[in-house]
Amino acid sequence: MNFSRKGLAYSNQEFVGLFGFTLLIYVAFLNAWYFADDFQLVFSGADYSIFDHFTKKSPNNQFYRPFQNAYLSATQAEYGIYSTWPVHLVHLVLHTFLGFLVIQFARYCGCSRGLAFLGGLFTVAIQGSVHSLISNDTLSQVGGTVLGYTALWLLLLGLESNKIYLALSVMVFTTALFFKETSISFMMLIPLLGVTLVFRPFSRKAYSDRTSFLALVHRVIMILCPYVLAFLVYFLIRKQIVTSSFRLGSGLYDFNLGINIARNFAQLMLALVSPVSTVLIMARHHNLWVSCGSGKSPS
């Protein structure tokens, strides 16, 4: 395994340091109250047990995000809807772990401890994560993202060291799907990482050997099969519970394969370098166009 093991000696300290830094940034929003779409996830008084969220359609919307709904239902029953710190605290822990994953991967790539930790700090401080961390309806988004990248990290460890990590990777990926449906996107990243890691140790000369090449292809297929099976199980369960389905189109929750892809990519790149929230930038830009169209001066 190429991972620099000396980096693991500092794992606990680095995680604590990252969490302290994250908490310092977001402490003012630790008990931020419900706003706009957040109210769709108020389950106070609903005739739903925690386990019902896994087997029944949500009473407030068409989404199937059982882990988020079950956790919010439990915390609202215990602390009430005016205490949102249990939600945001979990957000911050998960977000810190994402930064921790960045540190571990940077160490794997040979970066120094200081440079790797700087990458972790950048990850937890980037403004693109603000909205998802201070909202009350985004545990699915934060959890699905962190668990998806954790599955990738475990896949890497499984292919380069202990095979038990492969089983853990599949389990974590499956959990990510039940956090939010957008975790399906990791079905594109997992094959890319698997193919890269399996084929990397072999030279071009090895590729010319048909037997060796087919053996590598077979190994990749065997590695990916459990992930495909996990996705199919999730899809069948979701289809039985939720009436809405995936479809192409220009609707807000449709798969729109058009210029929006380039636009979304540009916005993500802008979020990497902008010192202020790109959400505010786009809102201001939209307000300008609306104001100009109505003949009013923008406020």
C-alpha positions in Angstrom: 0.0 0.0 0.0 1.4 3.4 -1.0 -0.4 5.3 1.8 2.0 7.1 4.1 1.2 5.5 7.4 2.9 8.2 9.4 0.0 10.4 8.5 -2.3 8.1 10.4 -0.5 8.9 13.7 -2.0 12.4 13.6 -5.5 11.4 12.6 -7.2 12.0 15.9 -5.5 15.4 16.4 -6.3 16.5 12.9 -9.9 15.6 13.2 -10.3 17.4 16.5 -8.5 20.4 15.0 -10.7 20.4 12.0 -13.9 20.1 14.0 -12.8 23.0 16.3 -12.2 25.1 13.2 -15.5 24.1 11.7 -17.4 24.8 14.9 -15.7 28.3 15.2 -17.1 29.2 11.7 -20.6 27.9 12.2 -21.2 28.3 15.9 -23.5 31.3 15.3 -25.8 29.1 13.2 -25.8 26.1 15.5 -29.5 26.7 16.4 -30.6 28.3 13.1 -34.4 27.9 12.9 -36.6 26.6 10.1 -37.0 28.6 6.9 -38.8 28.0 3.6 -38.5 24.4 2.5 -37.4 23.4 6.0 -41.0 23.3 7.1 -41.6 20.2 4.8 -39.5 18.3 7.4 -41.5 19.2 10.5 -42.9 15.9 11.7 -44.2 17.2 15.1 -47.6 15.7 15.7 -47.4 13.4 12.6 -48.7 9.8 13.1 -45.3 8.4 12.1 -42.9 6.2 14.0 -39.2 6.4 13.2 -39.3 3.1 11.3 -42.3 4.3 9.2 -40.0 6.7 7.4 -38.3 3.7 5.8 -41.4 1.9 4.7 -43.9 4.7 4.0 -44.0 7.8 1.8 -43.2 11.1 3.4 -46.3 12.9 4.6 -45.0 16.3 3.3 -43.3 15.6 0.0 -42.5 13.0 -2.7 -38.9 12.3 -1.7 -37.6 9.1 -0.2 -34.9 10.1 2.3 -35.6 7.9 5.3 -32.4 8.4 7.3 -32.9 12.2 7.3 -36.6 12.0 8.1 -36.1 9.5 10.8 -33.4 11.5 12.5 -35.4 14.8 12.3 -38.5 13.1 13.6 -36.6 11.7 16.6 -34.9 15.0 17.4 -38.1 17.0 17.1 -39.9 14.6 19.4 -37.1 14.8 21.9 -36.1 18.5 21.8 -39.0 20.2 19.9 -38.8 22.0 16.6 -37.3 25.2 18.1 -34.1 23.4 19.1 -32.2 22.7 15.8 -28.7 22.2 17.2 -29.0 18.4 17.1 -29.4 18.7 13.3 -26.6 21.2 12.7 -24.2 19.5 15.1 -24.5 16.3 13.0 -24.0 18.5 9.9 -20.8 19.8 11.3 -19.4 16.4 12.3 -20.1 15.0 8.8 -18.6 18.1 7.2 -15.5 17.8 9.4 -15.2 14.1 8.3 -15.3 15.2 4.7 -12.3 17.5 5.4 -10.6 14.6 7.2 -11.1 12.4 4.1 -9.4 15.1 2.0 -6.4 15.0 4.5 -6.2 11.2 4.2 -6.3 11.2 0.4 -3.7 14.0 0.3 -1.4 11.9 2.5 -2.1 8.9 0.2 -0.9 11.0 -2.7 2.3 11.9 -0.9 1.5 15.4 0.3 3.2 16.6 3.5 1.2 16.7 6.7 1.0 20.5 6.7 -0.2 20.6 3.1 -2.7 17.9 3.6 -4.1 19.6 6.7 -4.3 22.9 4.7 -6.5 21.0 2.2 -8.7 19.8 5.0 -9.1 23.4 6.3 -10.0 24.6 2.9 -12.6 21.9 2.5 -14.4 22.7 5.8 -14.2 26.5 5.2 -15.3 26.7 1.6 -18.3 28.9 1.3 -20.1 26.6 -1.2 -21.1 24.4 1.8 -22.7 27.2 3.8 -26.3 26.7 2.7 -26.3 22.9 3.2 -24.8 23.2 6.7 -27.0 25.9 8.2 -30.3 24.6 6.7 -32.6 22.1 8.5 -33.6 20.1 5.4 -30.2 19.2 4.1 -29.0 16.3 6.3 -29.7 14.1 3.3 -27.4 16.2 1.1 -24.6 16.4 3.6 -24.8 12.7 4.7 -25.2 11.4 1.1 -22.1 13.4 0.0 -19.9 12.4 2.9 -20.9 8.7 2.8 -20.4 8.6 -1.0 -16.8 9.8 -0.7 -16.3 7.5 2.3 -17.3 4.6 0.0 -14.7 5.7 -2.5 -12.0 5.9 0.2 -12.9 2.5 1.5 -12.8 1.1 -2.1 -9.3 2.4 -2.4 -8.3 0.9 0.9 -9.9 -2.4 -0.1 -8.1 -2.7 -3.4 -4.7 -1.9 -1.8 -4.9 -3.6 1.5 -7.6 -5.5 3.4 -10.5 -6.8 1.4 -12.9 -6.2 4.3 -12.9 -2.5 3.2 -14.6 -3.5 0.0 -17.6 -4.9 1.9 -17.6 -1.8 4.1 -17.5 0.4 1.0 -20.6 -1.3 -0.5 -22.5 -0.9 2.8 -21.6 2.8 3.1 -22.6 3.4 -0.5 -25.9 1.7 0.1 -26.5 3.9 3.2 -25.7 7.0 1.1 -28.4 6.1 -1.3 -31.0 6.0 1.5 -29.8 9.4 2.6 -30.5 11.1 -0.8 -31.2 9.9 -4.3 -28.5 12.1 -5.8 -25.9 9.7 -4.2 -26.6 7.6 -7.4 -24.0 9.9 -9.0 -21.3 7.9 -7.2 -22.2 5.0 -9.5 -20.1 6.9 -12.1 -17.2 7.6 -9.8 -16.9 4.1 -8.3 -16.2 2.4 -11.7 -13.7 5.1 -12.6 -11.8 4.7 -9.4 -12.0 0.9 -9.6 -10.7 0.7 -13.2 -7.9 3.1 -12.4 -6.7 1.2 -9.3 -7.0 -2.3 -10.9 -5.2 -1.4 -14.1 -2.6 1.0 -12.6 0.0 -1.6 -11.5 0.3 -3.1 -15.0 2.5 -1.8 -17.8 1.5 -1.5 -21.4 3.3 -4.8 -22.1 0.9 -6.5 -19.8 -2.1 -5.1 -21.7 -0.9 -6.8 -24.8 -1.4 -10.2 -23.1 -5.1 -11.0 -23.8 -5.3 -13.4 -20.9 -4.0 -10.8 -18.4 -6.2 -8.1 -19.8 -9.4 -10.2 -19.6 -8.5 -11.2 -16.1 -8.3 -7.5 -15.1 -11.6 -6.8 -16.8 -13.2 -9.8 -14.9 -11.8 -8.4 -11.6 -13.3 -5.0 -12.3 -16.7 -6.5 -13.0 -16.6 -8.6 -9.9 -15.7 -5.5 -7.8 -18.5 -3.4 -9.3 -21.3 -6.1 -9.1 -22.1 -5.5 -5.4 -22.5 -1.8 -6.0 -24.9 -2.4 -8.9 -26.8 -4.9 -6.8 -27.1 -2.3 -4.0 -28.4 0.3 -6.4 -31.0 -2.1 -7.8 -32.2 -3.0 -4.3 -32.5 0.7 -3.5 -34.3 1.4 -6.7 -36.8 -1.4 -6.2 -37.5 -0.3 -2.6 -37.9 3.3 -3.6 -40.2 2.4 -6.5 -42.5 0.6 -4.1 -42.8 3.4 -1.7 -42.5 6.6 -3.8 -44.9 7.2 -6.7 -42.8 9.7 -8.5 -40.1 8.4 -10.8 -36.9 9.5 -12.6 -37.6 11.3 -15.9 -36.0 13.5 -18.4 -37.2 17.1 -18.7 -36.8 20.7 -17.7 -38.6 20.5 -14.4 -37.0 21.4 -11.2 -36.4 17.7 -10.2 -36.0 16.2 -13.7 -32.8 15.1 -15.4 -32.3 17.9 -17.8 -29.5 17.1 -20.2 -28.7 20.4 -21.8 -26.9 23.7 -21.4 -27.7 23.6 -17.7 -24.9 21.1 -17.2 -22.3 23.7 -18.4 -24.1 26.4 -16.4 -24.0 24.3 -13.2 -20.3 23.4 -13.8 -19.5 27.1 -14.2 -21.3 27.9 -10.9 -19.4 25.2 -9.1 -16.1 26.6 -10.4 -17.1 30.1 -9.4 -17.9 28.8 -5.9 -14.3 27.6 -5.6 -12.9 31.1 -5.9 -15.6 33.5 -4.9 -15.0 35.1 -1.5 -18.8 35.5 -1.0 -21.7 33.2 -1.4 -22.5 32.3 -5.0 -26.1 31.8 -4.0 -26.2 35.5 -3.1 -24.5 36.4 -6.4 -27.1 34.5 -8.5 -29.9 35.9 -6.4 -28.6 39.4 -7.0 -28.2 38.7 -10.7 -31.7 37.4 -11.0 -33.1 40.4 -9.1 -31.3 42.7 -11.6 -33.0 41.0 -14.5 -36.4 41.0 -12.9 -36.0 44.7 -12.0 -34.9 45.6 -15.5 -37.8 43.7 -17.0 -40.3 45.4 -14.8 -38.8 48.9 -15.2 -37.9 49.2 -11.5 -34.5 50.0 -10.1 -32.9 47.1 -8.2 -32.8 47.6 -4.5 
